[in-house]
Amino acid sequence: MKINGQSETGKIQSILLKHPKDAFLSQGNIEQQWRQLNYTACPGYKKALLEYERFLGLLQATVTDFHFLPESDNTGLDSIYLHDPVVITRKGAILCNMGKKERENEPAAVGKYFSETGISILGKITGDGRLEGGDIVWIDEKTVAVGQGYRTNEKGIRQFKELICDLVDDFIVVPLPHWNGPEDVLHLMSMISPIDKYLAVVYSRLMPVSFREYLKKRGISLIEVPDSEYDSMACNILAVEPRRVIMLSGNPQTQMMLESVGVEVMTYNGTEISRKGAGGPTCLTRPLMRLS
């Protein structure tokens, strides 16, 4: 199977997902786990299934090839956020090593599925190295930015750089702030969502000056998420193709700014599958093949 995830905005042809029926399993299972996983509230299982079907419907307007990770006894609720345990390159998948201990078995579950379905594995992050997919942002196919924070550390970044050394020309390390501390989820993608080659949605208050200036120097226009919409994940946006995106409903200012520059915006109510677990539409997906 041909794969290439070295883009954040190319049209998605093939995608890997995990349905809440296989991640959440049941209301009882949710109630046993949600506090330990630091969710803001307990998701409702039946409502989550309905929300997810709406989300799938939006994806189906663009994506034609869907793959679903099966249920696993070794993973929990967070396994619905499939963007984090694996990174896709044009030479194969890289299995991450999770910074959140409760998610440590997720990369192996993805690796098992890939081995069974013939998707090539380029390598994995091992030992004390930590790397999560939410900290990886492809600026273009030859340029990657990696956030260094509580979920992704220097050793993990070093291993990742070695694995992709022949795939990129520019490798940018972006230091992340303490923000709400190690128990909170803060990835590089918490502050930037590429929308097109020269357009991105950002929350600049969290962004290092050097990285923001780098983006502007490259000619990338920045749409600034207002403070009032940051916590509702207005900065977590999935581009299914250039200037066509999926985002959480309830962020009217950011949606209006996107639409004013010609971006088609599709929205879903992600109270159960996104807001309570702090995982937006990008987190819910792992594109396997994007067109350049």
RODREN-399339 format. One record per residue (C-alpha): residue in one letter; x, y, z. Coordinates in steps of 0.25 Angstrom, whole numbers, plus 2048, in hexadecimal, padded with zeros to 3 digits. Example, Ala and Ser with C-alpha at 12.3 -4.5 7.8 and 13.67 -1.06 7.14 Angstrom:
<lotis>
A8317EE81F S8377FC81D 
</lotis>
This chain:
<lotis>
M800800800 K80680D7FC I806817807 N80B826809 G80782F815 Q81283A812 S807844811 E7FD84B81A T7F485080E G7F5847802 K7E88407FE I7E6834807 Q7E48277FF S7E681D80A I7E481E819 L7E5816826 L7DB818831 K7D681183E H7C7811840 P7C281484E K7BC80784F D7CA80184E A7D080B857 F7C680E861 L7BF800861 S7B480486B Q7AF80E874 G7B4805880 N7C280587A I7C2814878 E7BE816887 Q7C980E88B Q7D4816883 W7D0824881 R7D582B88E Q7E382488D L7E482887F N7E2837883 Y7D583987B T7CD84587F A7C083D880 C7BB82F87E P7B882D86F G7AA82786C Y7AC81A864 K79F81B85B K7A1829859 A7AF827855 L7AB81D84A L7A1827844 E7AB832844 Y7B582983D E7AC825832 R7AA83482F F7B983582F L7BB829825 G7B082F81C L7B983C81B L7C5834818 Q7BE82B80D A7BB838805 T7CA838801 V7D182B806 T7CE81E7FF D7D7814806 F7D4811814 H7DC80881E F7D780582C L7E0801837 P7DA7F583F E7D67F484E S7E27F1857 D7E37EC865 N7F07F4867 T7EB802864 G7E180B86A L7D7817867 D7E3820861 S7E5816856 I7DA81D84E Y7E482884C L7EC821841 H7F582C83D D7FE82B849 P80481C849 V80981C83B V80F825830 I80E822821 T819825817 R81A822809 K82481680D G81B810817 A815812825 I81D816832 L81781183E C81881B84A N81B819858 M811821860 G81382C86A K806828871 K80981B879 E7FA817878 R7FC817869 E80980E868 N802802861 E7FC80A856 P80880A84C A8097FB84D A7FB7F984A V7FC80283E G8097FA83A K8027ED83B Y7F77F1832 F8017F7828 S8087EA828 E7FB7E2825 T7F77EB81A G8047ED813 I8077FC816 S8167FD817 I81D802824 L82980B823 G82D80A832 K82880D840 I82C81684B T83280E856 G83980F864 D83881C86C G83482385F R82682985E L81E82E852 E81083084F G80A833842 G803840847 D810846848 I814844839 V81084E82F W81484D820 I81685B81B D81885580D E81C847808 K82B84A80B T829853818 V82584E825 A823855832 V82384D83F G81E85284D Q82784F859 G81F84F866 Y819845870 R81483B865 T82083C85C N82F83C861 E83D83F85C K84083085B G83382D853 I83683984A R844834847 Q83F826844 F83482C83B K83E834834 E847828831 L83B82082B I83782B821 C84583181E D84482E80F L83683380E V837841813 D84084D810 D83C85581C F83985082A I83485B834 V833858843 V829861849 P82A863859 L81C86285F P81886A86C H814864879 W806869877 N7FD861881 G807857885 P80B849881 E7FD843884 D7F784B879 V7F884886B L800853863 H80584F855 L80B85784A M7FE855843 S7F785C84F M7FC869849 I7FC86783A S7F4860830 P7F8862821 I7ED865818 D7F486680A K802868806 Y80387680A L7F8877814 A7F7872823 V7EE87482F V7F687883B Y7F687B84A S80288584A R801887859 L80787985B M81187984F P82087C850 V823889849 S82E883841 F82487883B R819883839 E82388B831 Y82887F829 L81A87C825 K81888B820 K82588B819 R82087F811 G81588880D I80A880815 S7FE888819 L7FA886827 I7EB88682C E7EB88983B V7E2882844 P7DC88B84E D7DE88885D S7CF88585E E7D0879854 Y7DD873858 D7D786A863 S7CC86585A M7D7860850 A7D686A845 C7E5868842 N7E3859840 I7DE858831 L7DF84D827 A7E2851819 V7DC846810 E7E284D804 P7E785B802 R7DD865807 R7D385B80B V7D285881A I7CB851825 M7CA858833 L7C285883F S7B6860840 G7B486B849 N7C0873844 P7B987E83C Q7C488883B T7CF87F836 Q7C587882C M7C1886827 M7D088A825 L7D287D81D E7C687F815 S7CA88D812 V7D788880B G7CF87E803 V7D187180C E7C586880C V7C286481A M7BA85881F T7B785682E Y7B384C837 N7AE84C846 G7BA84484D T7B584685B E7B783785E I7C2833855 S7CB83F855 R7C884A85F K7C884186C G7D583A867 A7DC846861 G7DD840854 G7D8847847 P7D6842839 T7E5841836 C7E7839843 L7DC82F83E T7E382C831 R7EF82782B P7F082981C L7F781E815 M7F8824808 R7F7833804 L7FA8387F6 S8058427F5 
</lotis>
